[in-house]
Amino acid sequence: MTKSTFERYGGFGSISKVVSSFYDKVLDSPELSKYFENIDMRRQIDHQTKFIASLMGGPASYSNQELERAHARFTITRAEFDEMMELLQETLEDFDLNDEDVNEVVQNFNNRVNFVVRH
């Protein structure tokens, strides 16, 4: 049986390190950091680790309705979403994921744009 991307890259422990690094980049962004000013970042990193794990075929899942509900109070633009996606891609590359796996995760992330961005 073929291992998932999640399994090939070491599971939750490894993905948590990726997500921590990702949020270091996000918090350095003048455009994105404003969304995290009053957020418990430990909780956010835990939540996002599970979300990224789900994008990698891991044992976590988030429905589109959950994503929509979690982001409803924000007015996230497509440009901000794209910046998050670029930072995610950069971070995955920093952790030496191969190009095919990076593209898979980024595409899975991008597929959720309509549940995050306010139109």
N, CA, C and O atoms as a DFTB+ gen file, in Angstrom:
476 C
 N C O
     1  1       0.836      -1.185       0.000
     2  2       0.000       0.000       0.000
     3  2       0.885       1.255       0.000
     4  3       1.900       1.305       0.695
     5  1       0.502       2.240      -0.765
     6  2       1.250       3.483      -0.882
     7  2       1.036       4.357       0.341
     8  3      -0.090       4.531       0.806
     9  1       2.129       4.906       0.859
    10  2       2.045       5.814       1.995
    11  2       1.534       7.173       1.525
    12  3       1.827       7.609       0.411
    13  1       0.773       7.829       2.382
    14  2       0.300       9.186       2.082
    15  2       1.471      10.164       2.193
    16  3       2.506       9.846       2.779
    17  1       1.296      11.324       1.639
    18  2       2.302      12.386       1.772
    19  2       2.542      12.665       3.257
    20  3       3.681      12.868       3.680
    21  1       1.489      12.673       4.026
    22  2       1.568      12.879       5.473
    23  2       2.507      11.853       6.115
    24  3       3.372      12.220       6.910
    25  1       2.346      10.602       5.783
    26  2       3.174       9.533       6.356
    27  2       4.620       9.622       5.862
    28  3       5.554       9.423       6.639
    29  1       4.804       9.920       4.581
    30  2       6.156       9.978       4.014
    31  2       7.011      11.071       4.651
    32  3       8.235      10.957       4.705
    33  1       6.359      12.132       5.134
    34  2       7.115      13.246       5.715
    35  2       7.106      13.252       7.237
    36  3       7.455      14.263       7.847
    37  1       6.719      12.159       7.855
    38  2       6.938      12.018       9.288
    39  2       5.770      12.279      10.213
    40  3       5.956      12.316      11.429
    41  1       4.563      12.463       9.679
    42  2       3.393      12.602      10.534
    43  2       3.297      13.934      11.250
    44  3       3.922      14.922      10.864
    45  1       2.490      13.930      12.312
    46  2       2.174      15.181      13.010
    47  2       3.396      15.903      13.562
    48  3       3.446      17.132      13.510
    49  1       4.377      15.188      14.087
    50  2       5.565      15.843      14.642
    51  2       6.296      16.682      13.609
    52  3       6.675      17.822      13.880
    53  1       6.490      16.128      12.448
    54  2       7.176      16.856      11.372
    55  2       6.312      17.973      10.804
    56  3       6.800      19.070      10.537
    57  1       5.037      17.692      10.624
    58  2       4.140      18.703      10.057
    59  2       4.008      19.886      11.012
    60  3       3.895      21.027      10.561
    61  1       4.019      19.640      12.306
    62  2       3.955      20.718      13.285
    63  2       5.145      21.664      13.130
    64  3       4.989      22.879      13.258
    65  1       6.316      21.127      12.861
    66  2       7.502      21.971      12.644
    67  2       7.337      22.822      11.389
    68  3       7.711      23.995      11.370
    69  1       6.777      22.224      10.347
    70  2       6.514      22.969       9.108
    71  2       5.542      24.112       9.392
    72  3       5.769      25.246       8.970
    73  1       4.473      23.811      10.099
    74  2       3.455      24.820      10.386
    75  2       4.012      25.927      11.278
    76  3       3.682      27.095      11.071
    77  1       4.834      25.599      12.250
    78  2       5.460      26.630      13.097
    79  2       6.300      27.573      12.250
    80  3       6.238      28.790      12.425
    81  1       7.076      27.023      11.344
    82  2       7.898      27.832      10.455
    83  2       7.027      28.684       9.523
    84  3       7.328      29.850       9.267
    85  1       5.959      28.087       9.030
    86  2       4.997      28.797       8.177
    87  2       4.449      30.020       8.908
    88  3       4.394      31.109       8.338
    89  1       4.041      29.846      10.174
    90  2       3.487      30.979      10.907
    91  2       4.541      32.021      11.256
    92  3       4.198      33.192      11.419
    93  1       5.796      31.643      11.374
    94  2       6.853      32.654      11.529
    95  2       6.827      33.593      10.330
    96  3       6.951      34.808      10.488
    97  1       6.667      33.040       9.140
    98  2       6.608      33.847       7.917
    99  2       5.323      34.679       7.872
   100  3       5.350      35.856       7.510
   101  1       4.210      34.064       8.239
   102  2       2.921      34.761       8.227
   103  2       2.952      35.949       9.178
   104  3       2.486      37.035       8.832
   105  1       3.494      35.750      10.367
   106  2       3.527      36.830      11.357
   107  2       4.493      37.947      10.972
   108  3       4.403      39.056      11.500
   109  1       5.417      37.657      10.053
   110  2       6.315      38.691       9.534
   111  2       5.670      39.502       8.412
   112  3       6.205      40.534       8.008
   113  1       4.537      39.047       7.912
   114  2       3.864      39.718       6.799
   115  2       2.991      40.870       7.304
   116  3       2.112      40.656       8.139
   117  1       3.223      42.083       6.810
   118  2       2.378      43.207       7.208
   119  2       0.904      42.994       6.841
   120  3       0.015      43.464       7.551
   121  1       0.654      42.306       5.763
   122  2      -0.721      42.077       5.313
   123  2      -1.431      40.992       6.113
   124  3      -2.633      41.095       6.361
   125  1      -0.710      39.961       6.516
   126  2      -1.341      38.800       7.140
   127  2      -1.315      38.815       8.662
   128  3      -2.207      38.261       9.304
   129  1      -0.309      39.439       9.235
   130  2      -0.144      39.372      10.689
   131  2      -1.334      39.957      11.439
   132  3      -1.613      39.543      12.564
   133  1      -2.038      40.910      10.840
   134  2      -3.187      41.544      11.502
   135  2      -4.276      40.538      11.873
   136  3      -5.021      40.761      12.827
   137  1      -4.375      39.450      11.138
   138  2      -5.396      38.446      11.419
   139  2      -5.078      37.609      12.664
   140  3      -5.933      36.872      13.155
   141  1      -3.873      37.725      13.157
   142  2      -3.431      36.867      14.258
   143  2      -3.077      37.649      15.522
   144  3      -2.472      37.100      16.442
   145  1      -3.453      38.930      15.570
   146  2      -3.099      39.786      16.705
   147  2      -3.678      39.276      18.026
   148  3      -3.004      39.345      19.054
   149  1      -4.880      38.779      18.022
   150  2      -5.519      38.337      19.260
   151  2      -5.793      36.833      19.237
   152  3      -6.762      36.358      19.829
   153  1      -4.944      36.110      18.561
   154  2      -5.114      34.668      18.400
   155  2      -4.097      33.930      19.282
   156  3      -2.926      34.307      19.332
   157  1      -4.541      32.903      19.959
   158  2      -3.653      32.015      20.710
   159  2      -2.873      31.197      19.675
   160  3      -3.412      30.263      19.080
   161  1      -1.620      31.549      19.469
   162  2      -0.850      30.948      18.377
   163  2      -0.543      29.477      18.620
   164  3      -0.422      28.715      17.661
   165  1      -0.414      29.061      19.865
   166  2      -0.203      27.622      20.115
   167  2      -1.409      26.829      19.639
   168  3      -1.273      25.785      19.000
   169  1      -2.576      27.335      19.956
   170  2      -3.814      26.684      19.516
   171  2      -3.935      26.742      17.990
   172  3      -4.331      25.766      17.353
   173  1      -3.592      27.886      17.417
   174  2      -3.663      28.062      15.964
   175  2      -2.722      27.095      15.251
   176  3      -3.099      26.485      14.251
   177  1      -1.510      26.956      15.759
   178  2      -0.538      26.049      15.139
   179  2      -1.022      24.608      15.254
   180  3      -0.861      23.826      14.317
   181  1      -1.605      24.254      16.380
   182  2      -2.169      22.910      16.530
   183  2      -3.294      22.679      15.521
   184  3      -3.339      21.650      14.847
   185  1      -4.181      23.632      15.432
   186  2      -5.304      23.546      14.489
   187  2      -4.789      23.450      13.042
   188  3      -5.230      22.601      12.268
   189  1      -3.855      24.330      12.701
   190  2      -3.344      24.366      11.326
   191  2      -2.518      23.125      11.007
   192  3      -2.493      22.682       9.859
   193  1      -1.848      22.563      11.995
   194  2      -1.107      21.313      11.783
   195  2      -2.072      20.225      11.346
   196  3      -1.782      19.464      10.423
   197  1      -3.209      20.150      12.003
   198  2      -4.218      19.151      11.625
   199  2      -4.774      19.442      10.239
   200  3      -5.014      18.520       9.459
   201  1      -4.978      20.720       9.929
   202  2      -5.496      21.076       8.609
   203  2      -4.490      20.713       7.515
   204  3      -4.858      20.083       6.523
   205  1      -3.232      21.102       7.686
   206  2      -2.209      20.775       6.681
   207  2      -2.053      19.264       6.582
   208  3      -1.876      18.731       5.487
   209  1      -2.117      18.572       7.709
   210  2      -2.065      17.102       7.687
   211  2      -3.195      16.549       6.827
   212  3      -2.995      15.604       6.065
   213  1      -4.380      17.136       6.950
   214  2      -5.507      16.657       6.139
   215  2      -5.252      16.895       4.659
   216  3      -5.651      16.079       3.828
   217  1      -4.589      18.010       4.311
   218  2      -4.254      18.293       2.915
   219  2      -3.226      17.311       2.371
   220  3      -3.096      17.135       1.160
   221  1      -2.493      16.671       3.289
   222  2      -1.441      15.723       2.916
   223  2      -1.909      14.266       3.025
   224  3      -1.100      13.343       2.932
   225  1      -3.204      14.066       3.221
   226  2      -3.725      12.706       3.322
   227  2      -3.645      12.115       4.707
   228  3      -3.766      10.902       4.876
   229  1      -3.440      12.966       5.710
   230  2      -3.337      12.504       7.092
   231  2      -4.693      12.247       7.718
   232  3      -5.731      12.458       7.089
   233  1      -4.676      11.785       8.972
   234  2      -5.904      11.347       9.649
   235  2      -6.699      12.476      10.304
   236  3      -7.246      12.296      11.392
   237  1      -6.764      13.605       9.670
   238  2      -7.574      14.711      10.164
   239  2      -8.415      15.212       8.996
   240  3      -8.032      15.060       7.836
   241  1      -9.532      15.794       9.300
   242  2     -10.342      16.334       8.210
   243  2     -11.098      17.565       8.681
   244  3     -11.464      17.687       9.850
   245  1     -11.319      18.459       7.754
   246  2     -12.083      19.669       7.994
   247  2     -13.067      19.814       6.852
   248  3     -12.686      19.795       5.682
   249  1     -14.326      19.960       7.198
   250  2     -15.331      20.138       6.156
   251  2     -15.236      21.563       5.616
   252  3     -14.706      22.464       6.266
   253  1     -15.754      21.730       4.435
   254  2     -15.773      23.068       3.848
   255  2     -16.606      24.009       4.698
   256  3     -16.292      25.196       4.794
   257  1     -17.664      23.499       5.316
   258  2     -18.499      24.324       6.187
   259  2     -17.711      24.781       7.420
   260  3     -17.865      25.919       7.863
   261  1     -16.877      23.909       7.971
   262  2     -16.039      24.300       9.111
   263  2     -15.062      25.397       8.720
   264  3     -14.853      26.341       9.481
   265  1     -14.463      25.282       7.548
   266  2     -13.541      26.314       7.064
   267  2     -14.268      27.643       6.880
   268  3     -13.769      28.698       7.269
   269  1     -15.436      27.574       6.291
   270  2     -16.220      28.781       6.064
   271  2     -16.597      29.443       7.383
   272  3     -16.473      30.659       7.529
   273  1     -17.051      28.654       8.332
   274  2     -17.448      29.167       9.643
   275  2     -16.244      29.788      10.372
   276  3     -16.375      30.846      10.987
   277  1     -15.092      29.145      10.305
   278  2     -13.896      29.636      11.001
   279  2     -13.393      30.962      10.442
   280  3     -12.780      31.750      11.163
   281  1     -13.652      31.210       9.164
   282  2     -13.131      32.415       8.523
   283  2     -14.195      33.484       8.279
   284  3     -13.886      34.547       7.740
   285  1     -15.435      33.221       8.666
   286  2     -16.550      34.118       8.363
   287  2     -16.389      35.511       8.972
   288  3     -16.856      36.492       8.393
   289  1     -15.744      35.609      10.116
   290  2     -15.617      36.913      10.787
   291  2     -14.537      37.797      10.163
   292  3     -14.399      38.965      10.528
   293  1     -13.783      37.247       9.237
   294  2     -12.711      37.993       8.584
   295  2     -13.132      38.419       7.179
   296  3     -14.052      37.852       6.590
   297  1     -12.451      39.413       6.667
   298  2     -12.669      39.831       5.277
   299  2     -11.377      39.558       4.504
   300  3     -10.692      40.477       4.056
   301  1     -11.075      38.299       4.367
   302  2      -9.843      37.874       3.701
   303  2     -10.003      38.058       2.197
   304  3     -10.984      37.617       1.599
   305  1      -9.019      38.719       1.604
   306  2      -9.054      38.961       0.164
   307  2      -8.348      37.827      -0.584
   308  3      -7.637      37.018       0.012
   309  1      -8.557      37.791      -1.872
   310  2      -7.871      36.789      -2.690
   311  2      -6.358      37.026      -2.647
   312  3      -5.584      36.070      -2.619
   313  1      -5.944      38.266      -2.642
   314  2      -4.506      38.574      -2.585
   315  2      -3.896      38.065      -1.277
   316  3      -2.784      37.537      -1.276
   317  1      -4.613      38.219      -0.174
   318  2      -4.116      37.718       1.113
   319  2      -4.078      36.192       1.124
   320  3      -3.124      35.594       1.622
   321  1      -5.100      35.575       0.583
   322  2      -5.112      34.112       0.481
   323  2      -3.927      33.641      -0.356
   324  3      -3.244      32.683       0.004
   325  1      -3.689      34.321      -1.473
   326  2      -2.567      33.952      -2.351
   327  2      -1.229      34.107      -1.636
   328  3      -0.324      33.294      -1.826
   329  1      -1.103      35.147      -0.815
   330  2       0.135      35.315      -0.054
   331  2       0.318      34.161       0.935
   332  3       1.419      33.630       1.077
   333  1      -0.764      33.777       1.616
   334  2      -0.691      32.614       2.526
   335  2      -0.246      31.373       1.754
   336  3       0.604      30.612       2.216
   337  1      -0.827      31.185       0.585
   338  2      -0.506      30.017      -0.227
   339  2       0.963      30.052      -0.662
   340  3       1.637      29.022      -0.650
   341  1       1.451      31.209      -1.038
   342  2       2.859      31.349      -1.430
   343  2       3.786      31.062      -0.250
   344  3       4.813      30.402      -0.409
   345  1       3.426      31.557       0.929
   346  2       4.242      31.301       2.125
   347  2       4.217      29.821       2.493
   348  3       5.225      29.270       2.936
   349  1       3.071      29.183       2.309
   350  2       2.988      27.741       2.545
   351  2       3.891      26.995       1.578
   352  3       4.638      26.102       1.979
   353  1       3.823      27.357       0.315
   354  2       4.675      26.701      -0.685
   355  2       6.150      26.897      -0.348
   356  3       6.932      25.946      -0.386
   357  1       6.525      28.114      -0.023
   358  2       7.913      28.422       0.336
   359  2       8.364      27.585       1.536
   360  3       9.476      27.058       1.554
   361  1       7.495      27.473       2.527
   362  2       7.833      26.713       3.732
   363  2       7.985      25.232       3.425
   364  3       8.922      24.591       3.901
   365  1       7.073      24.687       2.636
   366  2       7.175      23.275       2.258
   367  2       8.483      23.016       1.511
   368  3       9.137      21.995       1.725
   369  1       8.852      23.935       0.647
   370  2      10.124      23.813      -0.081
   371  2      11.307      23.914       0.878
   372  3      12.300      23.205       0.717
   373  1      11.206      24.794       1.874
   374  2      12.266      24.922       2.883
   375  2      12.505      23.601       3.610
   376  3      13.627      23.308       4.023
   377  1      11.452      22.809       3.764
   378  2      11.541      21.528       4.466
   379  2      11.795      20.362       3.506
   380  3      11.618      19.196       3.859
   381  1      12.208      20.702       2.301
   382  2      12.653      19.719       1.306
   383  2      11.587      18.721       0.855
   384  3      11.908      17.579       0.529
   385  1      10.325      19.145       0.835
   386  2       9.327      18.305       0.193
   387  2       9.601      18.344      -1.301
   388  3       9.998      19.378      -1.839
   389  1       9.389      17.223      -1.968
   390  2       9.651      17.244      -3.407
   391  2       8.575      18.065      -4.116
   392  3       7.497      18.307      -3.572
   393  1       8.888      18.486      -5.334
   394  2       8.013      19.406      -6.065
   395  2       6.606      18.864      -6.232
   396  3       5.636      19.608      -6.089
   397  1       6.481      17.591      -6.531
   398  2       5.166      16.985      -6.736
   399  2       4.323      17.063      -5.456
   400  3       3.131      17.365      -5.508
   401  1       4.947      16.791      -4.325
   402  2       4.229      16.840      -3.055
   403  2       3.864      18.271      -2.670
   404  3       2.773      18.521      -2.157
   405  1       4.773      19.207      -2.917
   406  2       4.481      20.621      -2.669
   407  2       3.274      21.043      -3.506
   408  3       2.346      21.676      -3.004
   409  1       3.300      20.683      -4.780
   410  2       2.196      21.059      -5.659
   411  2       0.877      20.453      -5.198
   412  3      -0.164      21.106      -5.271
   413  1       0.910      19.227      -4.730
   414  2      -0.300      18.562      -4.233
   415  2      -0.885      19.319      -3.044
   416  3      -2.084      19.596      -3.010
   417  1      -0.050      19.648      -2.083
   418  2      -0.523      20.340      -0.876
   419  2      -1.029      21.737      -1.228
   420  3      -2.086      22.154      -0.756
   421  1      -0.280      22.453      -2.052
   422  2      -0.676      23.810      -2.430
   423  2      -1.985      23.779      -3.228
   424  3      -2.846      24.638      -3.036
   425  1      -2.138      22.814      -4.106
   426  2      -3.388      22.697      -4.870
   427  2      -4.562      22.379      -3.944
   428  3      -5.645      22.945      -4.097
   429  1      -4.353      21.488      -2.998
   430  2      -5.407      21.165      -2.035
   431  2      -5.784      22.389      -1.206
   432  3      -6.957      22.601      -0.897
   433  1      -4.788      23.188      -0.851
   434  2      -5.027      24.441      -0.129
   435  2      -5.844      25.396      -1.006
   436  3      -6.845      25.957      -0.560
   437  1      -5.410      25.571      -2.239
   438  2      -6.071      26.479      -3.172
   439  2      -7.517      26.052      -3.452
   440  3      -8.378      26.900      -3.691
   441  1      -7.778      24.772      -3.423
   442  2      -9.138      24.279      -3.668
   443  2     -10.131      24.757      -2.619
   444  3     -11.340      24.669      -2.833
   445  1      -9.647      25.260      -1.491
   446  2     -10.535      25.736      -0.421
   447  2     -10.736      27.241      -0.439
   448  3     -11.357      27.786       0.474
   449  1     -10.232      27.920      -1.444
   450  2     -10.290      29.379      -1.499
   451  2     -11.707      29.917      -1.308
   452  3     -11.889      30.914      -0.610
   453  1     -12.695      29.292      -1.899
   454  2     -14.064      29.811      -1.825
   455  2     -14.672      29.710      -0.434
   456  3     -15.725      30.293      -0.175
   457  1     -14.023      28.980       0.460
   458  2     -14.530      28.842       1.829
   459  2     -13.783      29.744       2.815
   460  3     -14.078      29.764       4.010
   461  1     -12.807      30.491       2.285
   462  2     -11.977      31.352       3.123
   463  2     -12.102      32.821       2.696
   464  3     -12.233      33.706       3.542
   465  1     -12.061      33.072       1.404
   466  2     -12.095      34.430       0.868
   467  2     -13.539      34.944       0.829
   468  3     -14.458      34.238       0.413
   469  1     -13.709      36.175       1.268
   470  2     -15.034      36.827       1.198
   471  2     -15.185      37.472      -0.174
   472  3     -14.329      38.234      -0.622
   473  1     -16.267      37.156      -0.810
   474  2     -16.509      37.684      -2.174
   475  2     -17.355      38.935      -2.137
   476  3     -17.654      39.509      -3.184
